[in-house]
Amino acid sequence: MFNLVYNFNHIFNFRGPMPALSLIWKLFRDIRLPKGVSEIYHLTWKEIKALNEYHNQEVKENEAADKKLLKASTLSYYPKEVCQITLINSQNEIIESKIYRGSMRGYLPTQNFKKAMANLILKARQRGITIEEVVISHTHPSIEVLAMKDDGEGIYIKNGLSEADIKFGQHIAEFSPYPVRIKAITPAANYSMIF
C-alpha cells in the first residue's frame, strides 16, 4: 500500500497513450519509483524492441494467440495472470490446453502443470502428432515504462521473464521429453526462453 500512496502523484506524469487505470494501479502497487521521476513513458512494442536489454530472452510482437490470453487477463478491470500450454507440432495443428486462471501475482503450482502437460502430450502422441516444442505461455498483466528523472537518467521498468519464470522453466523441462519454451506476455510484447 505504501508504494501506491508514494507513487500516486506520478499518475500526472504519464506521457503518450494512457494505459488502463487498473494497470497503472498495479504498476504503482508493485514497484516504488525512484526519487526525481518527472515523466513516465508508457512503452509500445517498437520502443521495447529498440530498448531491449534482454540478452537471453527472445522479444517479439504479440500475435493473435497472445492477445487472446491478454483478453482473458481482464486487463481493464482486474488484471490477473493466466496461463496456457500449447504443443508446436509438425502437422501445424492447434493443440492447446484450457486457459488456467491465476491471480494478480501468479498461476497454478508446478505439480498441476506437469500433469496437464503430460496429458496434453499423451493425447497428441496417441493421434500420431509429431511434437516439436511445448510452449507454456502466461501473461504478465502489467505495463512497461521508461521513467525519466529530472537529471535526464532513464529507468526502464521491464516485465519479461522473471527469475521465478526461469527457475520454473528449468524445473518443468526436466519432466518433458520435448524442448520447453516459457513465454511471458505483456500488453506490448512477449518474452520467451527455451529450456
Summary of the structure (lengths in Angstrom):
residues: 195
radius of gyration: 18.1
end to end distance: 36.3
largest distance: 61.4
contacts: 580
relative contact order: 0.19
helix: 34%
strand: 27%
